[in-house]
Amino acid sequence: MIAAPVRRCKKVFPVILFFATIVIVIIWRLFQIQIENEIHPRHIFRDNNQEEYIDKNGIKVVVGHYVGNPVHKIPNASYDMINKVNFNPKPEKGKNGVPVIVEPKDLLVMQQLFQINRFNLLASDQIPLNRSLPDFRRKKCSTLYKDFVTYPRTSIIIVFHNEAWSTLLRTVWSVINSSPKELVEEIILVDDASEREYLKKSLEDYIQNLPLKTRILRSAERIGLIKARLKGAREAKGEVLTFLDAHCECTIGWLESLLSVIKADRKTVVCPVIDIINDETFAYVKSFELHWGAFNWNLQFRWFTLGGREIKLRKNDATQPFNSPTMAGGLFAMDKKFFYELGSYDEDMNVWGGENLEMSFRVWQCGGKIQIAPCSRVGHVFRKSSPYSFPGGINKTLFSNLARVALVWLDDWGNFYFKFNELARNVKDAQNVTARKELRRRLQCKSFEWYLDNIWPQHFFPKDDRFFGRIRNVGENMCLIKPDRKVMSNQPMGLAKIEKCLVRIMACSGYNRQKWEYDNKTKELRHISNHKCLDVSESKKFTEGLVINDCNGKKSQQWSFDSVLWK
Ligand SMILES: [Mn+2]
């Protein structure tokens, strides 16, 4: 009598087990997707005359520039308002990086003050200069660098222009609090013609009594970030130059980790992982780790998911520094002699913009390396909008800088860039790059083709033996268009479309499931694994009318490849 239920149970059990497994797999997958979304935020370029890249959380991705709004451009701000220091710290505010919550009665003042620096100045002014911060490093990081006293000493160079008192000095105090004093030769503040009263004598007096030797270099005229950094570098006594933005907070271990890389190889330029200081709450937020710096073919700096080789290396030891094709440019350390051997900065570049790419290409092509040290974490206030004044006009200045990068370092791909970027093309002939080309020749730097093939082979780039152009549907006379949406790896993903034929630059990944073969005779585009043909959907109301069908030889399945000269 007992046998029957047991038998039934025996039958049912595998079924239950099967469904349970499926449920577990689904949950695990959803969890993974969530993690992936966390570490691969989407980056969007703001093109309303901004020079900033912002991810889907509204976080600024580019660092290395500073605020500089003249009084008359700040709405409702009086001279007194912007020149007054309202720093009034309360011990508990912002402790351990927690967000500051502003009381309702202060909201109006908060909004007013926000305009000055485009971050929550009221919140910043409530946080002590030496607040504690979370340690987001991997556990192993704290066991490394025991021999730090043998590392080269550094000068820390911070360029500022009209920076707020509390953010500037919290940057300085975070250096003091989180760096071994044996490693800091000095802190150099370079004032790029600030107008604020409190940044004059008061600042001078304040820095006299700091535990680390700190001095200020002043520029009477606005010289821009590049020339201001050069001014700081010239005066620096340390063996290593470490550049920081003026609204950063360094965390424990940040400096040892950077300097150990330079000790091991003086030709490596090393960057910290850049965490996020929220511009509204001043919360210290952990940022993604699995990104490296790169660029797109408009020569805009971008973060991309790490290359496969780097991911594999990180599986063995996630505390090891990893290569990065380019750097964001705001925060990095570099051997001082190497900085000059390699031609410091292009002094004919103005203000800022493109100098990080110029230096990145130069470093890689001329025998150095760029790395990110994951045990070094520095927070940076990312703003949603920049009140940045751009002497000389953004278009002329930024695109002249980028044209210089392309002319000196990009070889054939420089022509590719100019072909698709009119603003840079317009200012190209006005550039005299003789001295920089001579530098490249003297240093016997490698070609840009070498850089593309070796440093960032995952990137899409045209080459003489590769097709570059439009893929046109013969039946419809429309072209295959990449999806606009970018998810996960910052590469286009989603439904492809057919649209009117324009030249577009396409990116691709290289996975097998994305591979198609083209039949020159039948003009069919066949999928490698399922052998079906790319076809245009019959209902043409559907703008995203691409389907795959059994191959039938109809015109809607015929595609022609129209080459476009890329250089
Ligand atoms: Mn900044």
Boltz pocket constraint, residues with backbone or C-beta under 6 A from the ligand:
constraints:
  - pocket:
      binder: B
      contacts: [[A, 62], [A, 63], [A, 64], [A, 65], [A, 66], [A, 245], [A, 246], [A, 247], [A, 330], [A, 380], [A, 381]]
      max_distance: 6.0
